[in-house]
Amino acid sequence: MELFKVVVRKTMIYGMEVYWDGQKEMREKLQVWVNRCVRGVLGAVRTTPICTMLGEVGLKGVEYEMDEMVEKWGVRLFRRGMGKRFGVGWKCHKS
């Protein structure tokens, strides 16, 4: 399971903080993929509750994890002064 947590899951969500906006379709696809992997590792059947499986291996839901990543990414950008560089919005240009 550690291999899945460290390599596979991290590779799957690499760079997603740039694209993640809470899209339902993307969340569902990622969650289904994670569920299949966790079921395979645990040997769980399809009727096993998802929250039970994720809790057993110490994972969170995809949506929660992605929202947390986006929040941390925003804080890093703000600390590096990116908010000052771009102004109020991304399309703000100085004349």
Order of alpha helices (4+ residues) and beta strands (2+ residues): alpha-alpha-alpha-alpha-alpha-alpha
